[in-house]
Amino acid sequence: MITPFAAAKAYAATQKGAGIGDIGSIGTQAAAPSGGFADILKSAMTDAVHASKNAEHQMAAQVAGKTGLVDVVTAISAAEASLETVMAAR
């Protein structure tokens, strides 16, 4: 299940990637994103794929004894949150 913190983080990353202003621009006229919802969704899916690949690399590194279990769990959690965000947006 996605946590409120993960949802807020994904929302902020999506806004930043879409070129929408920061918190200081609240209440001002912001420029519309150039690509729209399709580009935002594509970016979120790309991020989910990268997070999944990172988790796989962390698992392989842990099996080889090059990283700790905490790093693996963190990478898997990040991949899960990214995937749940994409599924919620879909």
Protein Blocks (a to p, Z undefined) as FASTA:
>chain_A
ZZfklmmmmmmmmmmmnopacfklgoiacdddfklmmlmmmmmmmmmmmmmmmmmmmmmm
mmnopacfklmmmmmmmmmmmmmmmmmmZZ
